[in-house]
């Protein structure tokens, strides 16, 4: 399990720039992917809670953890490409199987900051 408050090894921004920093050059697109299942316990508990209206904490926690892991993998990919930051980061997700599996993709532009 990942620590959700753990900082990333390099700056990651949803904006096309990082305030106060100059982009020396663009390395290229980078991404991080995770396919995540709910697991029996969370899926069972979440399924019971889904019968009522409102947030389902088990599902929310699973999605938060998956997004964090996807960004960590994005950072690792960018660093392997020689980048020291990622700009224009976005998420995409797809439901797979019969609703019990989710693919989360974090993607952005790997850059070298001056």
Buried (B, 14 or more C-beta within 10 A) or exposed (E): EEEEEEEBEBBBBEEEBBEEBEBEEEBEBBBBBBEBEBEEEBBEBBBEBEEEEEEBEBBEBBBEBBBBBBBBBBBBBBBEBEBBBBBBBEBEBEEEEEEBEBBBBBBBBBBBBE
